[in-house]
Amino acid sequence: MRIAILGAGNGGKAAAADLTLAGHTVSLFEFPRFDENLRDIRDTGGLALVGAGRQGFAKLDRVTTSIEEALEGAEMILPVLTAFGHGEAARACAPHLVDGQTVVLTPGSSLGSLHFYRILEKEGVKADVGIGEVHTLPYAARRADGEIRILLGVKKLWLAAFPARNTPDVLEKFRSLYPVAEPQKNILEVALNNGNPVTHPVPSLLNAGRVEYSGGEFYLYAEGITPHVVNVIEAVDEERLALCRRLGYPEISTLDRLYLTGYSITKASLYQAYRTSPAFCGDFPPKGPDSVMHRYYTEEVSYGLVTWSSLGRMIGVATPTIDALILLISKLHKRDYWTGAKRTMEALGISGMTIEELNAYLETGSN
């Protein structure tokens, strides 16, 4: 399959290398202002992949800052970006999309596919394009010493399309790349299983002083997540599960999700799940955040906690711990994360719906 991967961060490079070694024809795109991210590939002619799963040197078909070149002939388009890049990616893709292409935001970071869809709609795109999202990256990956190291290939990727009636078609194509993909009811269920807003903001906020003092020598999972910090993480998780319960979706706890996806090796407790995770606290523990302006604060609030709080207000579920995190991180940064938020129910055009209306809209795409 010809694939366009948008974004040359660790996740994008891991996907580009892994899918190339799997026999696919891969174009890797990066926005021109981040051209530096492509320098190592141009210098060496490809990417060296090590760690879990496939290993070897992957020579990519195209490495480019031209979105037109990246999308030409692509059957599958995978934006492997932070949520900050979804809108820009949609606007860049809009003039070049053609019938039959499929876009899967990898990951969607809480309703990213609806955000993407809204922009294509605004840009007047008429091409028949399938759009979906998955709940997380396919890999835990880091770049070091000129190599991409995959620490973990996840065991489950939950996927839905917008509208959900297209999920079977999108899933069939995505599964040819990632057989571990499984369908969920709709993109809102996928959004509520985005683990990052549960796991990242609490220890990042409670260790803000340590993050600033450390000058980058901070390990969120190894030192920032302690038994008492986990108590607050679990409070956030309970509020997320209450949203799932109110919507009639299965309640998958963070402890269960970590185990099912392969991030943890135990279900003894959430603290033990983090502490014994080979991906979080193994031989290559991820370092960071390196500043209190890191995406663990900014992205997870803007594109996770604000979205969930907004949803709770609409469907009558209280989210006091989530609201407190939004308030305190807003105070930490001296900005209001509600102002200009792009993933509230209002911003996404789904405010004022009953639960039945919301689920029906996500299924059909029609009010």
N, C-alpha and C positions, 0 to 999 in steps of 0.2 A: 504494500500500500504506500502511496506517496503521502507523506505527512508534513505539515508545517507546524513547527513548534515556535511559539512566540514567547520570547523571554530567555535570556542567557544567564540566569542566576544558577545556583547549584541545582535546583530542581529541573530547570529547563535543560541544562547540560547533561544531567543524569538521564533524562528521558531521551534526549537526542542520541546519546551514545548507546543506551540500552536498546532502543528500537532499531538503530542502525545495525547493531550486532545481531538483532533478531531477524534481519533480512529486509527490513523496510527501507524505503528511499526517503531520507529526511532532510528537510530544509530547516535551518535554525535562524530565526529572525531576532534582531535586537533593535530597539529604537536608536536612531542615529546618535542621540546625546549620550547613550551608553555604549558606544562603539568599542570602548576600551575592554568591555567584557568579552569581545570576540578576538582580542589580540592573540591570546595564547593558542587559540585554535588555528588562526592564520599562520602563526609562527611554526607550529608543529605539524600542521596539516590534518589535525583531528583531535580526538579526545581519548585519553587513556582511562579505562574504566576498571576499577578494582573493588574488592569487597564482596558483598553478598550477590549471588546471581551471576549473570553473564559477566565475563571479564575479557579484556583485550583492548586493542587500539581501534577506535571507530573513525573511519574516514567519512565525514558527512558529505552529502551530495551538494548542498548549498549552504553557505554561511554569509548572511547578508543583512544589510540595514534597509533594504528595499522591500516593503511589504508586498508590492505587486509581484516581485520575483519570488518571494517566499510562498505566496498563495497560488501561483500559477500551477495548475494541474493537481493541486492538493485535494485529496478526497477527505482527509481528516485534518482539522485545525485544532491544535491544543494550545490555548493560552496558559502557559505555566508561569503565572505572574502573581504578585501580591494584588490585593483588591484595588490598590491605588491605580494600577495599570489597566483595569478592565475597561473603563470608559474610553481611555485613549486608544486601546486596542480595537474596540468596536468601531470607533470613528475612522481609524486607519484601514480597517478591513472593508468597511461599507462599500466603497466604490469598486471593489475587486471581487466580491463574492459572486458565485455563479450557482445555478441550479445543481442540486445533488450533493453539495458539500455539507459537511457536518462539523459543528463547532462544539467542543466539550471543554468547559472551563475546568482546569485541573490544578487546583481546586476552585470551587465556586465561591468560597468564602462568604457564605450566607446570602443567597439569592443573587449571586453575580450573573447568572444566566438571564434573569428577568431584567436586570440593569442593562446587560448587553443587548437584549431583545428590544428594550425601549429605545436605545440609541439607534439601532438599525431602523426601527420604525420611524424615528424622527428624521433620519437621513434619507428616508424614502426608498429603502432597499426592497426590491420586488423579487429577488431571487428566492427560490424554494430551498431554504437552508435549515437543516436540523440543528437545534440548539439545546444543550444540556449542561449539567455540571456534576462533579463528584465531590464527596465530602472532604477529601484530603488528597495530598500528593501521593503518587504511587510508591514513593521511596522516601526514606530518611537518608539524606545524602549531604556530604560535605566535600569541599575542595581543599586539597592540601598537597604541597610538594608536586604541583603540576599534574595531579591526578584527580579524578572524580571518584570518591569512595562512597559506595552505597552501603549504608549501615544496616538497612532493612528494606526489604520489599514487602509492602503490606499484603495481608492475607485476604482483605476485603476492601472493595471500593464501592460505596453506595452511590448509585447514579439515578437521576431522573431528568427528563426533558421538560422544556416548557414549549407548548403545553404537554401535559403528561400523557396524552393520547399518543404522542410520538415516542414515548420512552422505549417501546419494543424495537423500533427501527434504529434509534440512536444506540441503544444497548448492544444490539447485534454487531454493529460496526465497531464499537469501542471494545467489545469483548475479543475481537480478533487481535487486538493489541494487548489487552489486559484481561485474561480469562477470569480473574477473581472478581470482576465487576458484577454487582447484583442490583436489581431494581428496588427503588423505594416508591412510595405512593405518589409523591410529587416533589418539586424542588424545595418546598418548605420543610418537608421531613428531612431531606438531605441537609438543608441549612441548619436545622436543629441538631444535627449530628456532627457539625463542624466542631472539632474538639478544641481548637485553639482559643476561642474566647473563654472556655472553662479553665484551661490549663495555664495560659500565659499571664493574664493581667494581675491575678491575685498575688502570686509570688513576686512579680515584677514591681508591683506597688509596695508590698510589705517589705521589700528589700531595696527600695529606691535609694536610700542612703548608702547602702553597701555597693550598689551599682555605680553610683557617682564616685565613691571613694576608690573603687577597684581599678579604675582606668582601663577597663576592658577585661581584667582578670576575674571574671565572675562566671560561675556555672549554675544556671538556673535550677537544673534538676538535681545536681549533686549537692549543692549547698543551700539553694534558695527555697526548696520544697522540704519543709520539716513537718512533723506530725501536727503541730498547731496551725501551720499555714494550710495544710490539707483540710482542716476543719472549715476554713473559709471557702476553699475550692469546692468542697462538698455542698456548702450552702448555695453556691451559684448553680451547681449541678441539679440540686433539688428544684430550683426555680425553673431551670430549663426543662426538667422532666414534667413539671406541672403544666408547662406550655404544651408539651407533647400529649399529656393526658387530656387536656381540655380540647385538643384538636382531634382526638381519637387515633393518634399515631402510637405505635409501639414505644414503650419506654426502655431505651437502651442506656443504662448508666455509663458514666465515664469509665468506671472500673471494668464493666463488661466490654465496652468499645475497645479499650486498650488491649484487652485479652483477645478479642475476636480478630482485631486487625494485626496482631502479632507484636504490638509495641510492648506488651508486658508478658511475663512468663508465670504470673501468679494472680490469683483472685483473692488472696488472703486479706488484703486491705488496699485502699487506694494509695496510701503512702508506700507500702511494700511494692506495689505495681510500678510506681515511678522509680523507686530506689534500686530495684533489681532489673530494670529494663536494660537489655543490651544496647538499645539505641540511645537511651538517655544517660545511662551511667555505666556503660561498658568500657571497652578499651579506648574508644575515641569519643568521650563525652562532648557534646556540643557546648561551645563557650558562648556566653552572652546572656542577657543583652549588654551591649557595651556602652549604652547611654540611656538616660530616662526618656529620650525621644525615639528610642528604638520602636520598631513596628509591633513588638509585643505589647506596648502601651497603645500606640496610635491606631494601628490597623485593627487590633482586636476590639477596641472601643468603638471606632467609627463604623466598622463593617461587621460587628458581631453583637456586642452588648447593647448598643443603641437600637439595632434592628430587633433584638429579642425584647427589649423593654417596650419599644413601640408596638410590637405585636401583643405583648401582655396588656397594654392599655386598651388595645382594640377589642380583645376577646375576654377581658375581665379576669386576668391572672396577675396577682401582685408579684412584683419582682424587686423587693426592697434591697437585697444584697447587690444585685446587678445595678440598681439605680445608685447605690452608695459608691460603687466602683466608678461609675461614670462621673459622678460629682467630684470624687476625690482626685481622679486623674485629670479632670477638667481644671481643678484647683492647682494641681501639680504643674500643669502646663500653662496656666493662666489663659485658657481658651475654653469656650463652651462647645463641647462635642455635639450638642444638639443643633447648634446653628449651622445651617448649610449641609446637614447630614444627607447623604445620598441614598441610604438604604432604610429609611423609615417607611412605614406603610404609606404615608402621604407621598413621599418622594417616588415611590415605586408605583403609585397609582392604584393601590389596593386598599385604601383606607375606607372605613365605614361599612365594610362588608360583615355580614354574619359569618359564623364558621361554615355554615352550609354553602353560602355564596362564595366564600373564599376557596374552599376545596373544589367547588364546581368550576370556578374561574381557572384555577391552576390545572385542572384536568382538560378543559376545552380551549382556554384562551379567549373565551367570549363571556361578556357580562350577561 
